[in-house]
Amino acid sequence: MAFGRTALILAMGLAPMLLVSPPGMASPYVTAYSRYGNGEVRAPVRAAEFGYQVKLPGGPWLYCETNSLIFGRNRPCSETLRRQTLDFWETMSEESNSR
């Protein structure tokens, strides 16, 4: 009986982690790599009311970006993380030059 209760407790502890992982991801984390040599960053991802969110290091949870021409309908959460952390200023410069 103790084994059954222990297995149930472990399963309940793992269930939220499995639900948080976006489809195709083995882990509820993403890693972003800079396009400009600014390193890499890893952050957790969670399912939210209107889609997936990624947590900025030391900051808030942001929804993963949508409406991307490069990636089709949705950008990967790693792309949102990269644009909002590692390559923030380069992204701002690119967006201001394209207008």
N, C-alpha and C positions, 0 to 999 in steps of 0.2 A: 504493500500500500504506500509506503514511503517513496518508493521509486516512482509511482504514478503521480504523486503530488509534486515531487521534485521536477519531473518532466513537464508537468503542466505549468509550473512556475517559470521554468526556463523558456518554454514555448511562448508564454505571455510576454516575457521580456524581449524575445527576439521578434515577435510579430510587428511591433511598431517600426523597427528598423527595416523590415522587409517591405512594409507598406510605403515607406518614405522613398525608397529607391525608385528613380525614374525607370521606365521600361528600357531594358537593354543594359542597365547598369548593375554591376555586381556589388557596388558599395554606395552608400548614401553620401558620398563625397565626390567632388570633381576637382581636377587639377587644371589650372590654366597656365599657359606658357606665353611669355611676352613675344611679340613680333619684332621688338626693338632692342632686345638684349637686356631687359629689365628683370630677368629671373623668372621664377614660377611661384605660384601660390595654390594652396589646397584649401577647400572650404566645404562645409556640409550643404546638402540640398534637402529640401523637404517639399512634400505635396501641400498645397494650400488651396484655398477656396477657388481661385481663378487660374490655377496652373501651378507650376513649380517655382520655388524660391531658392535663392542661393544666399548664404550669409557672408557679408563682407567681413574681412578680418577686423575684429574690434568694433564692428559697426552693426547696421541694421540688416534685416532680411530684405532682399529685393526680388521682385518677380523676374524670372528669366525673360529676356527680351523676345519680342515677336516681330512680325512684319519685316523679315530680312530677305533681300533679293538673293544674297549669296547662299543661304541655307534653306531656301524655300519659305515655308510658313513660320517655322520656329527656329530661333537660334539655340544652339546647345547652351546649357547653363554655364559651361566653362567659358564660352565666348562672352557672356554677360560679365562673368567674374573678371576676365582679362581686361575688358574695356573699362570696367569701373574701378580697377585697382592698378594693375601693372602698367597698362598703357593709357591711363586716364587722360593725360595732357596731349598725347599724340592723337587720341581719338577726338578730343575737343578741337584740335587743330585741323584734322581731316574734315570734320563736320562743318567747321566755319569756312574752309576753303571751297567746299562743294556747293555753297549757296550763292 
